[in-house]
Amino acid sequence: MRIRNKVVAGALTAAGLGIGLIAAPAAEAAACNPSAGIGACLYYNSNFSGAQFQDGSGNSQSPENYGAPNWYTFSGGNGAGLYVKNNAASVYNYDTNYSVTIYYNSNNSGPSQYFKRGTGANLNSTLKNNNASQCFDFYAVCP
């Protein structure tokens, strides 16, 4: 009986590990780096505070959806580990070359807010905690 119990326990452990391998982990970005001069930084809290997510023209393909299939997450500070999609409260565009637009819906659609290079603000009442995608202005596909 003891051998049978060990075999069953081992099978359950292996099955659990297999399920863990199937699930894709969320993509977590490093904290924002203003001195890099590339990308926009989304902040979990208003006034550029809390956890951060940096994604941008120099290090990603834009347009960019924050949700599926990537499911980006915030890192460092209040809100770390939470999804970026529908959780950002402020944005600073550190990019020295391109402006960025944050959109309400995935695939750059719906209401939006535009950020010139080197500027930032709290997201407006429509977009605060309702952000799904971004696009830098050097891509012709930005609406």
ChimeraX attribute file (.defattr): number of C-alpha atoms within 10 A of each C-alpha:
attribute: neighborCount
match mode: 1-to-1
recipient: residues
	/A:1	6
	/A:2	7
	/A:3	8
	/A:4	9
	/A:5	10
	/A:6	11
	/A:7	12
	/A:8	12
	/A:9	12
	/A:10	12
	/A:11	12
	/A:12	12
	/A:13	11
	/A:14	12
	/A:15	12
	/A:16	11
	/A:17	11
	/A:18	11
	/A:19	9
	/A:20	11
	/A:21	10
	/A:22	8
	/A:23	8
	/A:24	10
	/A:25	11
	/A:26	17
	/A:27	15
	/A:28	20
	/A:29	15
	/A:30	14
	/A:31	17
	/A:32	22
	/A:33	14
	/A:34	17
	/A:35	8
	/A:36	11
	/A:37	17
	/A:38	23
	/A:39	29
	/A:40	32
	/A:41	24
	/A:42	31
	/A:43	30
	/A:44	29
	/A:45	22
	/A:46	16
	/A:47	15
	/A:48	19
	/A:49	16
	/A:50	20
	/A:51	23
	/A:52	29
	/A:53	27
	/A:54	26
	/A:55	22
	/A:56	24
	/A:57	23
	/A:58	14
	/A:59	10
	/A:60	11
	/A:61	13
	/A:62	20
	/A:63	24
	/A:64	19
	/A:65	24
	/A:66	23
	/A:67	18
	/A:68	11
	/A:69	10
	/A:70	15
	/A:71	17
	/A:72	23
	/A:73	23
	/A:74	29
	/A:75	24
	/A:76	15
	/A:77	15
	/A:78	15
	/A:79	20
	/A:80	17
	/A:81	17
	/A:82	19
	/A:83	22
	/A:84	30
	/A:85	22
	/A:86	19
	/A:87	21
	/A:88	30
	/A:89	25
	/A:90	24
	/A:91	29
	/A:92	25
	/A:93	28
	/A:94	27
	/A:95	24
	/A:96	16
	/A:97	16
	/A:98	22
	/A:99	21
	/A:100	28
	/A:101	20
	/A:102	29
	/A:103	23
	/A:104	22
	/A:105	20
	/A:106	19
	/A:107	18
	/A:108	21
	/A:109	15
	/A:110	13
	/A:111	13
	/A:112	19
	/A:113	17
	/A:114	20
	/A:115	19
	/A:116	18
	/A:117	20
	/A:118	18
	/A:119	16
	/A:120	19
	/A:121	16
	/A:122	18
	/A:123	25
	/A:124	13
	/A:125	9
	/A:126	13
	/A:127	23
	/A:128	18
	/A:129	19
	/A:130	21
	/A:131	27
	/A:132	25
	/A:133	24
	/A:134	28
	/A:135	27
	/A:136	28
	/A:137	19
	/A:138	14
	/A:139	13
	/A:140	9
	/A:141	12
	/A:142	16
	/A:143	12
